Amino acid sequence: MGIMYTASGLCDKEQCLKEYAPLVKRIAHHLMARLPGSVMVDDIIQAGMIGLLEAAGRYDELRGAQFETYAAQRIRGAMLDELRNADWMPRSLRRDMRRIETAMSKLQQRLGKPPSEAEVAQELGMPLTEYQQMLYESRGAQLVYYEDFQGEGEDDFFDRYDIDSDANPLELLQDERFRDALIAAIENLPERERLLMGMHYEQEMNLREIGEVMGVSESRVCQLHSQAVARLRSYLKGY
């Protein structure tokens, strides 16, 4: 009986991996919008398949939508563990994002409106194409970093919210005052960037799909996403 059970279990596991491999790819490509260009999607997919393999142990008891929800959690968790271990957002890219945020803050105060790409590039003292390349390379930009809580002078990002020293990004994002400020910041984004963020985070569209809707290339969507995140961070710094 034990041999028959094992054979059945292996069959279930193989069926599970075959059926849900597209889910791994879908989650990986969605995650890639938040990762720098140095991260290879195949590495993320490989980590996700390991997560799916771990989830497959419960394939015989959870089926359909219930299993997909469970598997998606394990897949994302495995991908994020891989990214943490790989230190996926180099400090040099974070410094570039801080430069962009500072330029945006100065221009917003001076102009009284969200600055254009050309205006940000001019403020940074570089050609527009160089600024856009910086945005593309900083595609892993996040709204909140753990470094924001470490008290490094001007990088001490959210002191005004009175979050204690043991806080983390998740706690901050759950803070009602911060959520209200974030909603206001999103509403103040230029229309195209506001639509992009909605498509990506609310409708869970990947970069290619967003590019098709907007009529631009996937790399251009990467640039606009990084710029939108920089606008949000600069707005929240001054909130």
Backbone as CSV, one residue per row, in Angstrom:
resi,resn,N_x,N_y,N_z,CA_x,CA_y,CA_z,C_x,C_y,C_z
1,MET,0.834,-1.200,0.000,0.000,0.000,0.000,0.870,1.251,0.000
2,GLY,2.000,1.182,0.766,2.864,2.341,0.857,3.444,2.710,-0.503
3,ILE,3.807,1.688,-1.310,4.361,1.948,-2.633,3.323,2.618,-3.527
4,MET,2.084,2.116,-3.452,1.018,2.700,-4.270,0.786,4.162,-3.884
5,TYR,0.831,4.433,-2.569,0.616,5.807,-2.102,1.724,6.720,-2.618
6,THR,2.945,6.217,-2.549,4.080,7.016,-3.026,3.949,7.307,-4.514
7,ALA,3.587,6.315,-5.286,3.415,6.515,-6.727,2.332,7.532,-7.008
8,SER,1.232,7.440,-6.259,0.140,8.397,-6.436,0.597,9.796,-6.069
9,GLY,1.371,9.885,-4.975,1.870,11.183,-4.547,2.781,11.814,-5.581
10,LEU,3.658,11.003,-6.171,4.554,11.501,-7.207,3.770,11.981,-8.422
11,CYS,2.735,11.249,-8.762,1.894,11.629,-9.895,1.232,12.965,-9.632
12,ASP,0.706,13.122,-8.398,0.073,14.384,-8.023,1.073,15.536,-8.110
13,LYS,2.279,15.289,-7.633,3.296,16.338,-7.604,3.699,16.750,-9.024
14,GLU,3.849,15.777,-9.883,4.194,16.072,-11.283,3.076,16.854,-11.969
15,GLN,1.820,16.458,-11.718,0.676,17.163,-12.281,0.626,18.597,-11.768
16,CYS,0.910,18.760,-10.472,0.905,20.078,-9.851,1.940,20.994,-10.493
17,LEU,3.165,20.486,-10.656,4.234,21.301,-11.239,3.909,21.691,-12.675
18,LYS,3.335,20.770,-13.422,2.970,21.055,-14.807,1.843,22.083,-14.881
19,GLU,0.847,21.937,-14.012,-0.342,22.792,-14.065,-0.057,24.212,-13.598
20,TYR,0.843,24.345,-12.603,1.042,25.655,-11.991,2.370,26.328,-12.368
21,ALA,3.134,25.727,-13.277,4.356,26.398,-13.762,4.049,27.764,-14.372
22,PRO,2.941,27.936,-15.126,2.624,29.282,-15.649,2.380,30.311,-14.540
23,LEU,1.866,29.867,-13.387,1.662,30.780,-12.253,3.003,31.308,-11.766
24,VAL,4.007,30.442,-11.719,5.352,30.868,-11.294,5.877,31.951,-12.235
25,LYS,5.740,31.725,-13.526,6.229,32.699,-14.508,5.475,34.020,-14.398
26,ARG,4.162,33.943,-14.173,3.363,35.158,-14.064,3.787,35.991,-12.848
27,ILE,3.993,35.332,-11.725,4.421,36.033,-10.510,5.818,36.612,-10.703
28,ALA,6.708,35.856,-11.349,8.080,36.322,-11.572,8.107,37.569,-12.444
29,HIS,7.351,37.570,-13.524,7.360,38.718,-14.427,6.718,39.948,-13.786
30,HIS,5.756,39.722,-12.906,5.160,40.847,-12.189,6.161,41.434,-11.209
31,LEU,6.920,40.569,-10.551,7.918,41.002,-9.581,9.074,41.732,-10.255
32,MET,9.389,41.398,-11.491,10.536,41.977,-12.180,10.439,43.493,-12.321
33,ALA,9.231,44.029,-12.312,9.079,45.486,-12.419,9.708,46.197,-11.242
34,ARG,9.881,45.484,-10.130,10.419,46.116,-8.926,11.877,45.737,-8.686
35,LEU,12.496,45.130,-9.695,13.866,44.663,-9.527,14.798,45.339,-10.515
36,PRO,16.062,45.540,-10.117,17.027,46.143,-11.043,17.334,45.225,-12.213
37,GLY,17.861,45.821,-13.273,18.133,45.063,-14.487,19.140,43.946,-14.297
38,SER,19.917,43.996,-13.225,20.928,42.964,-12.985,20.305,41.630,-12.570
39,VAL,19.049,41.654,-12.150,18.374,40.425,-11.735,17.834,39.702,-12.965
40,MET,18.134,38.420,-13.074,17.686,37.623,-14.201,16.352,36.956,-13.863
41,VAL,15.402,37.099,-14.767,14.079,36.525,-14.507,14.159,35.010,-14.340
42,ASP,15.082,34.345,-15.033,15.211,32.892,-14.904,15.587,32.483,-13.482
43,ASP,16.400,33.331,-12.806,16.773,33.036,-11.420,15.552,33.121,-10.509
44,ILE,14.697,34.103,-10.774,13.497,34.281,-9.964,12.527,33.127,-10.220
45,ILE,12.395,32.719,-11.479,11.514,31.601,-11.818,11.998,30.318,-11.153
46,GLN,13.321,30.105,-11.160,13.878,28.905,-10.542,13.555,28.868,-9.050
47,ALA,13.710,30.011,-8.376,13.377,30.074,-6.951,11.883,29.822,-6.746
48,GLY,11.062,30.378,-7.641,9.625,30.177,-7.537,9.218,28.734,-7.722
49,MET,9.907,28.014,-8.600,9.606,26.602,-8.809,9.915,25.789,-7.551
50,ILE,10.941,26.202,-6.822,11.238,25.538,-5.548,10.082,25.763,-4.570
51,GLY,9.557,27.007,-4.557,8.402,27.300,-3.715,7.190,26.479,-4.115
52,LEU,6.990,26.330,-5.415,5.877,25.522,-5.906,6.059,24.058,-5.509
53,LEU,7.298,23.581,-5.581,7.584,22.197,-5.193,7.247,21.978,-3.724
54,GLU,7.559,22.969,-2.886,7.216,22.868,-1.463,5.698,22.853,-1.273
55,ALA,5.000,23.686,-2.060,3.545,23.741,-1.961,2.892,22.466,-2.462
56,ALA,3.558,21.770,-3.395,2.970,20.582,-4.026,2.665,19.481,-3.023
57,GLY,3.309,19.536,-1.874,3.046,18.539,-0.842,1.608,18.582,-0.337
58,ARG,0.928,19.701,-0.562,-0.463,19.808,-0.111,-1.443,19.780,-1.283
59,TYR,-0.940,19.393,-2.468,-1.775,19.408,-3.668,-2.955,18.444,-3.573
60,ASP,-2.760,17.339,-2.838,-3.826,16.341,-2.755,-4.960,16.775,-1.834
61,GLU,-4.702,17.731,-0.929,-5.762,18.162,-0.010,-6.349,19.525,-0.372
62,LEU,-5.581,20.344,-1.095,-6.076,21.654,-1.526,-6.167,21.654,-3.042
63,ARG,-7.305,21.992,-3.560,-7.480,21.981,-5.014,-8.022,23.315,-5.504
64,GLY,-7.846,23.563,-6.785,-8.442,24.738,-7.415,-7.945,26.045,-6.832
65,ALA,-8.872,26.993,-6.618,-8.519,28.340,-6.167,-7.832,28.313,-4.808
66,GLN,-8.235,27.391,-3.951,-7.642,27.312,-2.617,-6.162,26.954,-2.706
67,PHE,-5.835,25.966,-3.544,-4.425,25.612,-3.702,-3.647,26.724,-4.383
68,GLU,-4.245,27.373,-5.390,-3.539,28.440,-6.105,-3.162,29.579,-5.164
69,THR,-4.071,29.939,-4.258,-3.774,30.984,-3.279,-2.617,30.573,-2.385
70,TYR,-2.666,29.335,-1.897,-1.598,28.817,-1.039,-0.278,28.751,-1.798
71,ALA,-0.320,28.234,-3.026,0.897,28.102,-3.822,1.507,29.459,-4.131
72,ALA,0.660,30.443,-4.462,1.164,31.778,-4.786,1.928,32.371,-3.613
73,GLN,1.443,32.136,-2.402,2.142,32.631,-1.208,3.510,31.977,-1.067
74,ARG,3.572,30.666,-1.273,4.844,29.959,-1.156,5.804,30.348,-2.273
75,ILE,5.269,30.547,-3.474,6.099,30.941,-4.619,6.713,32.311,-4.377
76,ARG,5.881,33.283,-4.001,6.391,34.640,-3.728,7.406,34.618,-2.590
77,GLY,7.113,33.845,-1.559,8.033,33.763,-0.424,9.393,33.231,-0.836
78,ALA,9.406,32.206,-1.672,10.673,31.633,-2.138,11.437,32.636,-2.999
79,MET,10.716,33.377,-3.845,11.362,34.394,-4.681,11.972,35.498,-3.824
80,LEU,11.224,35.970,-2.838,11.725,37.047,-1.977,12.912,36.588,-1.149
81,ASP,12.894,35.342,-0.684,14.050,34.807,0.053,15.292,34.814,-0.829
82,GLU,15.125,34.424,-2.089,16.243,34.421,-3.030,16.780,35.835,-3.236
83,LEU,15.886,36.792,-3.348,16.295,38.183,-3.578,17.006,38.760,-2.360
84,ARG,16.514,38.432,-1.174,17.173,38.921,0.046,18.593,38.368,0.138
85,ASN,18.728,37.085,-0.149,20.049,36.442,-0.077,21.014,37.030,-1.101
86,ALA,20.462,37.515,-2.232,21.305,38.034,-3.309,21.608,39.528,-3.158
87,ASP,21.052,40.179,-2.105,21.236,41.628,-1.903,20.956,42.366,-3.206
88,TRP,19.706,42.292,-3.675,19.354,42.620,-5.048,19.282,44.100,-5.385
89,MET,19.300,44.975,-4.398,19.255,46.406,-4.722,20.536,47.068,-4.232
90,PRO,21.567,47.164,-5.079,22.855,47.725,-4.668,22.723,49.138,-4.117
91,ARG,23.595,49.479,-3.175,23.557,50.809,-2.563,23.764,51.914,-3.598
92,SER,24.538,51.626,-4.650,24.776,52.650,-5.676,23.464,53.056,-6.343
93,LEU,22.567,52.077,-6.571,21.281,52.394,-7.178,20.402,53.170,-6.211
94,ARG,20.482,52.850,-4.935,19.707,53.599,-3.944,20.194,55.045,-3.866
95,ARG,21.524,55.223,-4.001,22.050,56.592,-4.006,21.526,57.366,-5.209
96,ASP,21.458,56.699,-6.368,20.900,57.359,-7.556,19.454,57.779,-7.322
97,MET,18.675,56.901,-6.699,17.284,57.239,-6.427,17.184,58.412,-5.462
98,ARG,18.069,58.472,-4.473,18.036,59.604,-3.535,18.365,60.913,-4.247
99,ARG,19.300,60.854,-5.197,19.614,62.060,-5.987,18.389,62.523,-6.764
100,ILE,17.677,61.575,-7.355,16.479,61.910,-8.122,15.411,62.498,-7.195
101,GLU,15.212,61.867,-6.039,14.208,62.358,-5.086,14.517,63.784,-4.628
102,THR,15.794,64.048,-4.344,16.190,65.395,-3.898,15.925,66.422,-4.989
103,ALA,16.273,66.084,-6.227,16.021,66.998,-7.348,14.534,67.251,-7.518
104,MET,13.736,66.211,-7.389,12.285,66.366,-7.528,11.708,67.259,-6.436
105,SER,12.179,67.077,-5.207,11.690,67.898,-4.096,11.985,69.379,-4.331
106,LYS,13.216,69.677,-4.765,13.599,71.066,-5.026,12.753,71.669,-6.144
107,LEU,12.558,70.894,-7.210,11.792,71.395,-8.352,10.316,71.572,-8.002
108,GLN,9.766,70.665,-7.222,8.368,70.765,-6.812,8.145,72.051,-6.022
109,GLN,9.065,72.361,-5.118,8.953,73.581,-4.318,9.119,74.820,-5.188
110,ARG,10.038,74.760,-6.155,10.325,75.908,-6.998,9.231,76.152,-8.033
111,LEU,8.720,75.052,-8.621,7.768,75.174,-9.717,6.316,75.105,-9.264
112,GLY,6.081,74.500,-8.101,4.716,74.358,-7.621,3.928,73.302,-8.357
113,LYS,4.608,72.405,-9.062,3.946,71.321,-9.803,4.947,70.187,-9.986
114,PRO,4.446,68.978,-10.309,5.377,67.869,-10.553,6.301,68.200,-11.728
115,PRO,7.616,68.099,-11.532,8.539,68.429,-12.625,8.508,67.393,-13.740
116,SER,8.786,67.831,-14.950,8.873,66.917,-16.085,10.211,66.183,-16.049
117,GLU,10.341,65.164,-16.884,11.605,64.441,-16.977,12.739,65.371,-17.393
118,ALA,12.479,66.224,-18.363,13.519,67.132,-18.849,13.977,68.081,-17.731
119,GLU,13.037,68.536,-16.919,13.384,69.440,-15.814,14.201,68.732,-14.749
120,VAL,13.868,67.480,-14.461,14.655,66.716,-13.482,16.063,66.483,-14.015
121,ALA,16.164,66.114,-15.288,17.480,65.885,-15.891,18.339,67.146,-15.817
122,GLN,17.727,68.292,-16.116,18.459,69.562,-16.065,18.925,69.856,-14.648
123,GLU,18.061,69.594,-13.669,18.416,69.827,-12.268,19.584,68.938,-11.847
124,LEU,19.624,67.723,-12.397,20.706,66.788,-12.093,21.966,67.077,-12.905
125,GLY,21.852,67.982,-13.880,23.003,68.343,-14.701,23.421,67.263,-15.661
126,MET,22.440,66.565,-16.250,22.768,65.491,-17.185,21.788,65.492,-18.350
127,PRO,22.177,64.910,-19.484,21.254,64.808,-20.618,20.030,63.963,-20.251
128,LEU,18.924,64.219,-20.939,17.696,63.476,-20.678,17.912,61.970,-20.826
129,THR,18.656,61.565,-21.865,18.875,60.134,-22.093,19.626,59.483,-20.937
130,GLU,20.563,60.219,-20.342,21.312,59.681,-19.209,20.411,59.531,-17.984
131,TYR,19.536,60.520,-17.781,18.578,60.443,-16.675,17.634,59.256,-16.865
132,GLN,17.155,59.049,-18.080,16.246,57.935,-18.347,16.946,56.590,-18.155
133,GLN,18.225,56.524,-18.494,18.989,55.296,-18.258,19.128,55.042,-16.754
134,MET,19.320,56.100,-15.984,19.397,55.977,-14.530,18.077,55.427,-13.976
135,LEU,16.967,55.923,-14.513,15.663,55.418,-14.089,15.523,53.941,-14.408
136,TYR,15.965,53.563,-15.608,15.845,52.159,-16.014,16.685,51.259,-15.112
137,GLU,17.908,51.685,-14.826,18.792,50.878,-13.994,18.296,50.802,-12.553
138,SER,17.499,51.797,-12.147,16.957,51.824,-10.783,15.574,51.204,-10.715
139,ARG,15.301,50.276,-11.630,13.962,49.700,-11.720,13.563,48.938,-10.473
140,GLY,14.521,48.672,-9.580,14.191,47.997,-8.327,13.770,48.950,-7.231
141,ALA,13.534,50.214,-7.584,13.174,51.209,-6.575,11.926,50.790,-5.811
142,GLN,11.976,50.943,-4.491,10.845,50.614,-3.639,10.369,51.867,-2.922
143,LEU,9.153,51.804,-2.440,8.605,52.936,-1.712,9.291,53.108,-0.366
144,VAL,9.603,51.987,0.304,10.216,52.019,1.623,11.349,51.000,1.666
145,TYR,12.493,51.425,2.237,13.630,50.528,2.433,13.875,50.359,3.929
146,TYR,14.470,49.225,4.313,14.832,49.048,5.714,15.804,50.134,6.159
147,GLU,16.656,50.609,5.225,17.613,51.657,5.564,16.921,52.942,6.019
148,ASP,15.650,53.129,5.613,14.922,54.327,5.982,14.700,54.425,7.486
149,PHE,14.912,53.330,8.216,14.655,53.306,9.648,15.942,53.304,10.462
150,GLN,17.081,53.529,9.816,18.351,53.327,10.507,19.040,54.609,10.932
151,GLY,18.368,55.734,10.778,18.877,56.975,11.338,20.182,57.458,10.765
152,GLU,20.313,57.457,9.437,21.560,57.913,8.819,21.417,59.358,8.336
153,GLY,21.246,60.283,9.269,21.176,61.703,8.908,20.005,61.995,7.998
154,GLU,20.294,62.546,6.813,19.237,62.944,5.897,18.472,61.746,5.341
155,ASP,19.031,60.564,5.500,18.350,59.371,5.020,17.349,58.833,6.047
156,ASP,17.249,59.525,7.222,16.321,59.109,8.254,14.921,59.511,7.798
157,PHE,14.261,58.623,7.092,13.193,58.961,6.158,11.860,59.319,6.782
158,PHE,11.441,58.603,7.848,10.073,58.765,8.320,9.995,59.106,9.808
159,ASP,10.926,59.910,10.311,10.911,60.270,11.718,9.580,60.877,12.151
160,ARG,8.984,61.697,11.251,7.789,62.461,11.652,6.595,61.563,11.975
161,TYR,6.665,60.265,11.592,5.533,59.384,11.890,5.666,58.707,13.251
162,ASP,6.758,59.038,13.977,6.970,58.495,15.319,6.960,56.973,15.350
163,ILE,7.471,56.370,14.270,7.608,54.919,14.255,8.845,54.559,15.072
164,ASP,8.733,53.592,15.984,9.877,53.323,16.865,11.006,52.647,16.101
165,SER,12.137,52.520,16.786,13.359,52.051,16.118,13.274,50.591,15.695
166,ASP,12.323,49.844,16.254,12.178,48.440,15.877,11.148,48.245,14.774
167,ALA,10.661,49.350,14.221,9.617,49.260,13.205,10.197,48.716,11.901
168,ASN,9.295,48.383,10.991,9.718,47.896,9.689,8.779,48.446,8.633
169,PRO,9.134,48.285,7.362,8.301,48.859,6.298,6.850,48.421,6.344
170,LEU,6.591,47.159,6.714,5.209,46.691,6.751,4.401,47.471,7.783
171,GLU,4.994,47.700,8.975,4.283,48.451,10.004,3.995,49.868,9.530
172,LEU,4.955,50.465,8.845,4.747,51.823,8.351,3.608,51.866,7.343
173,LEU,3.591,50.896,6.429,2.549,50.874,5.410,1.169,50.624,6.000
174,GLN,1.128,50.058,7.224,-0.145,49.825,7.892,-0.571,51.035,8.731
175,ASP,0.321,52.020,8.881,0.012,53.206,9.667,-1.003,54.071,8.915
176,GLU,-2.105,54.425,9.586,-3.200,55.130,8.908,-2.757,56.484,8.361
177,ARG,-1.932,57.207,9.130,-1.472,58.527,8.653,-0.629,58.390,7.391
178,PHE,0.234,57.369,7.402,1.082,57.160,6.233,0.249,56.767,5.025
179,ARG,-0.740,55.885,5.233,-1.601,55.472,4.123,-2.332,56.671,3.523
180,ASP,-2.819,57.570,4.387,-3.508,58.756,3.883,-2.567,59.629,3.063
181,ALA,-1.314,59.767,3.548,-0.329,60.562,2.821,0.017,59.907,1.493
182,LEU,0.103,58.579,1.495,0.432,57.846,0.269,-0.682,57.991,-0.767
183,ILE,-1.931,57.891,-0.334,-3.064,58.061,-1.252,-3.024,59.450,-1.884
184,ALA,-2.753,60.468,-1.053,-2.676,61.842,-1.576,-1.532,61.967,-2.575
185,ALA,-0.398,61.311,-2.278,0.760,61.381,-3.166,0.446,60.729,-4.510
186,ILE,-0.228,59.590,-4.491,-0.587,58.899,-5.732,-1.526,59.769,-6.562
187,GLU,-2.473,60.428,-5.918,-3.415,61.293,-6.640,-2.709,62.478,-7.288
188,ASN,-1.551,62.866,-6.757,-0.799,64.004,-7.293,0.192,63.613,-8.378
189,LEU,0.298,62.311,-8.685,1.185,61.892,-9.761,0.653,62.397,-11.104
190,PRO,1.539,62.652,-12.065,1.069,62.929,-13.428,0.190,61.778,-13.905
191,GLU,-0.787,62.079,-14.730,-1.817,61.101,-15.088,-1.244,59.778,-15.597
192,ARG,-0.254,59.859,-16.481,0.285,58.631,-17.070,0.918,57.737,-16.014
193,GLU,1.647,58.336,-15.083,2.285,57.549,-14.030,1.245,57.015,-13.046
194,ARG,0.198,57.791,-12.783,-0.870,57.332,-11.901,-1.573,56.107,-12.508
195,LEU,-1.840,56.152,-13.815,-2.471,55.023,-14.492,-1.569,53.794,-14.468
196,LEU,-0.273,54.015,-14.694,0.693,52.912,-14.678,0.685,52.219,-13.323
197,MET,0.749,52.991,-12.247,0.783,52.404,-10.905,-0.500,51.629,-10.625
198,GLY,-1.629,52.151,-11.102,-2.893,51.452,-10.921,-2.919,50.129,-11.663
199,MET,-2.452,50.141,-12.906,-2.438,48.911,-13.695,-1.535,47.858,-13.061
200,HIS,-0.389,48.317,-12.523,0.573,47.359,-11.990,0.170,46.834,-10.618
201,TYR,-0.231,47.717,-9.712,-0.460,47.306,-8.331,-1.903,46.924,-8.034
202,GLU,-2.856,47.478,-8.773,-4.254,47.123,-8.532,-4.710,46.013,-9.472
203,GLN,-4.370,46.146,-10.747,-4.797,45.143,-11.724,-3.757,44.045,-11.935
204,GLU,-2.571,44.217,-11.310,-1.499,43.215,-11.359,-1.079,42.877,-12.790
205,MET,-1.015,43.902,-13.631,-0.520,43.707,-14.996,1.000,43.768,-14.978
206,ASN,1.647,42.991,-15.861,3.100,43.052,-15.916,3.547,44.175,-16.855
207,LEU,4.868,44.373,-16.940,5.399,45.510,-17.703,5.027,45.443,-19.178
208,ARG,5.113,44.246,-19.737,4.787,44.096,-21.161,3.334,44.460,-21.425
209,GLU,2.438,43.986,-20.564,1.012,44.281,-20.737,0.734,45.777,-20.593
210,ILE,1.377,46.410,-19.622,1.195,47.846,-19.432,1.719,48.605,-20.646
211,GLY,2.871,48.174,-21.171,3.437,48.813,-22.351,2.498,48.740,-23.542
212,GLU,1.839,47.590,-23.697,0.901,47.439,-24.808,-0.278,48.391,-24.660
213,VAL,-0.786,48.537,-23.446,-1.909,49.449,-23.207,-1.497,50.899,-23.443
214,MET,-0.284,51.250,-22.969,0.170,52.639,-23.051,0.802,52.968,-24.399
215,GLY,1.083,51.933,-25.200,1.700,52.163,-26.503,3.167,52.539,-26.420
216,VAL,3.861,52.014,-25.392,5.298,52.285,-25.234,6.015,50.967,-25.001
217,SER,7.345,51.003,-25.029,8.128,49.786,-24.837,8.143,49.375,-23.367
218,GLU,8.510,48.122,-23.130,8.617,47.615,-21.768,9.673,48.387,-20.975
219,SER,10.788,48.741,-21.621,11.836,49.501,-20.926,11.344,50.887,-20.540
220,ARG,10.487,51.476,-21.380,9.922,52.790,-21.052,9.008,52.698,-19.836
221,VAL,8.264,51.601,-19.721,7.422,51.399,-18.542,8.296,51.307,-17.290
222,CYS,9.459,50.617,-17.397,10.405,50.538,-16.278,10.823,51.937,-15.823
223,GLN,11.164,52.796,-16.793,11.585,54.162,-16.480,10.479,54.916,-15.752
224,LEU,9.266,54.840,-16.278,8.148,55.583,-15.695,7.799,55.056,-14.310
225,HIS,7.956,53.753,-14.110,7.687,53.183,-12.788,8.696,53.707,-11.768
226,SER,9.978,53.692,-12.118,11.008,54.211,-11.209,10.762,55.680,-10.904
227,GLN,10.375,56.432,-11.916,10.136,57.859,-11.718,8.929,58.091,-10.805
228,ALA,7.890,57.287,-10.972,6.704,57.412,-10.120,7.054,57.111,-8.664
229,VAL,7.863,56.079,-8.435,8.269,55.743,-7.078,9.100,56.878,-6.472
230,ALA,10.000,57.466,-7.276,10.809,58.585,-6.798,9.914,59.775,-6.438
231,ARG,8.895,60.037,-7.253,7.964,61.138,-6.944,7.254,60.879,-5.614
232,LEU,6.802,59.649,-5.408,6.085,59.319,-4.177,6.991,59.491,-2.965
233,ARG,8.233,58.999,-3.069,9.162,59.127,-1.949,9.485,60.591,-1.667
234,SER,9.693,61.376,-2.725,10.011,62.791,-2.496,8.831,63.530,-1.901
235,TYR,7.616,63.178,-2.321,6.417,63.806,-1.772,6.269,63.451,-0.289
236,LEU,6.479,62.182,0.047,6.291,61.734,1.426,7.369,62.273,2.354
237,LYS,8.563,62.520,1.811,9.616,63.135,2.634,9.197,64.504,3.137
238,GLY,8.492,65.225,2.270,8.114,66.596,2.626,6.755,66.703,3.244
239,TYR,6.140,65.563,3.527,4.757,65.599,4.009,4.667,66.086,5.451
